[in-house]
Amino acid sequence: MVDATFGRRAVLAALAALAFTLGAPPASAASGIPVRVRVIKGSRQGPPAVDPSLSDLQGQLSRLAYQRWEQAAEQRAEAEMNKPLRVAIPGGESLELTLVDARKETVTFQIRVGARAHSKLTISKDQRIVHQVTDEKDGAAYFATVRPWP
Amino acid sequence: MTRPFEQRRECTIVAPMLTAREGELSAEEVSLLDQHLQGCNECRAISLALAETDGLVGEALLAEAARRDFAPFVDEVMARVGAGPQEKASLWARALAWARAHRAAALMGTLAPTLAGLALIVYFSDSETPPPPLAGEVEVVAEGRAPMVLQTSEGPVVLLGGTDGT
């Protein structure tokens, strides 16, 4: 019986290997990763203050000239490869966040802010992005922060 | 009727000459043999008997060979080694039989094209795929502005810059 099925098994094994090879997804085609997106407002006026919920961003926010920081919105979602995630910004605008690459230690996001700007940023798993999304008006501007695997 | 001693001695000498083929004896030996046969009845009788049987065996073998038909010889040999024209097995069945008899070769023969294809796929996919992005790589495009990127250990900070380039 083993002899009778040997040839068939060899052919099936070869076909399976070929199918596996052709059908295997690339490393970067992960199904999706969880992300936490926050929209925060930075102001130059008023007494210095930082929303306690933004304490994890202190190291990045302290590099900017804005002295008051408060959170305006938060969104948690599953970012899927090449599928834009829309996040509303106060004032009627929105930003598009797209996961364009995901590897073992790094992820790459594309951020599009209307027609004004688009960015592509690669960060390691333990980092986050702080990205200005509106022009400064009356000494205040909105930013978006993106944190993968929150 | 006994032969004299001298004649018997000569018989002993010429006896090997009786079976000699043409050209093997020298002229002197031929002369000696002829003289002896004229005078020795026994040796002449032996010589005549040999001449009568000479060639009979060869002729008999040739006659037997001519009688036999060798036409089916090749077919019989091929049938014995299992590759005769009468074998009607399909190509697939013969391939399977060969694979069973040569397992290692069949396995390698099956896997080799697959592995070669795999190597080509890996080679071309690698050559077409750009190198993986590194953490810290930033690309910002903001029309009419002077965007600025601050790199910190916690991640990048992107400022769009003013519309006047500030």
Interface residues (C-beta under 8 A of the other chain):
Chain A: D3 F6 G7 R8 A10 V11 A13 A14 A17 L18 T21 L22 P26 S28 L57 G59 Q60 R63 L64 D101 R103 E105 T106 T108 I111 V113 A115 R116 A117 H118 S119 K120 L121 T122 I123 S124 Q127 R128 I129 V130 H131 Q132 V133 D135 E136
Chain B: A95 L96 A99 R100 R103 A106 L107 T110 L111 P113 T114 G117 L118 I121 S125 T129 P132 P133 L134 A135 G136 E137 V138 E139 V140 V141 A142 E143 R145 P147 L150 T152 S153 E154 G155 P156 V157 V158 L159 L160 G162 T163
